[in-house]
Amino acid sequence: MLMLTTVSSQGLSYGNYYWPPNGPVSCPNWDPRPRCGGGLHGLPWGVGDWGLLSSDPTDSWLVWRADGQVVQFRGLGKVQVGEVLYCDDRQGALDYLTTHGGREVW
C-alpha cells in the first residue's frame, strides 16, 4: 500500500522524526495500537483526513510504501517500516500515487 505524508523542508514530521528523501524508513518505538504515536503515519493511497497534512508550500510531500499491516484509525494509517519512493511537491506526489495504483482506489 502506498501512503502520503508531509514533512518539513528538513525532512522532519511531527515529533521531529526524520524522514529520508528516499529509501528505507522505520519506527524505533512501534506500537500497533490504533492511536497516534508509535509508528510511521500517513494517508493510505492519499485517502483520509487531509487536515493532518501540511499546507506550508516549503514542505515536502512524500509517497512511501508501507511494508506490513497498516493500522488505520481517525483518517490515517501507521506502520512500523516502509520505503520512501517520492519526495518533492504536492502535485508530483498526487501524480505518483495516480500512476502507481491510486486510480484503482479512488
N, C-alpha and C positions, 0 to 999 in steps of 0.2 A: 504494500500500500504506500502511496506517496502522500507526504504531509507538507503543509505550508506553514512557515514560521517567519517572523520578522525579528531582526537583530539590529543593534546599533551599528554605526559605521565602523566601530572597533570589534564587531563580531560578538557583542555581549547581549544576552537576553535577560529577562527578569531574574534577579538574584545574582547578577554578574557571572552567569555561566557563559563560558567562551565556546562559540561555535566556529569551527574552522570553515574556510570558504569552500572546501571540497574534502571528500574522503570520510573515513570512519569517525563516528561520534558515539560516545556512551555516557551514561549517567552513573556516577560512582555511588550514589545513595538511593538506588532503585527501591521504590515502594509500590507494589502492584495495586494498592487500594485506589478506588476511583475518587481521587481528590487531588487538589493542586499540590505540587511538590513531589520530589522523588521520582523524576522521570524527564524524558525529553518530550516537550509539549508542542503540539501543532494541530492544525485543522486537517482532518483526513480528506484527501483529494481537494482541499481548499473549501470544504463544506463545514459550516459551523458558525460560531459567533465571531464575526469579523471585528467586533469591538475589542477583541483580545489582540488584534494585530496593530502595529504602529502605523500612524498616518504621517510620521516625520519623513519628508522627502529625502533626507540624507541617510535614512536607514536602509538596510539591505533586506531583500526578500529571498528566503531560502526554500528550495524544494528538496526534500530528503526522503529517502526510502526508509520506512520503518521495518526493522527486522524483528520478527517475533510477534506475539499477540499485542494488539493495540487495546489499551484500557480506555474506553470512551466515557465521558461524563461532561455535563454542563457545556456542551457545544465545542468540545475539543477532545483530543486523544493524547495518550502518552505511552511511551515505550522505554525500554532500557537501552537499546542500541539501534543504530541506524547508519546511514551513509548520506552525506550531503552531495547532491547531484547538480545543483544550480545555486548560484549566489550572485544576485545583481538587483535589477529593478523589478517593480510590481508587474508591469506588462510582460516582461520576459518570463517571470515565474508563472504567470497565468498561461502564457503560450506553451511553456514547457509541460505544465500539467495537462493541457488540452491535447498536445501531440503524443503524450505518453500514457494515455488511458483515461484521463479525466472526462473526456467527452462521453464515455460509456456510463459514467457515474452520474453526471449531471442530467 
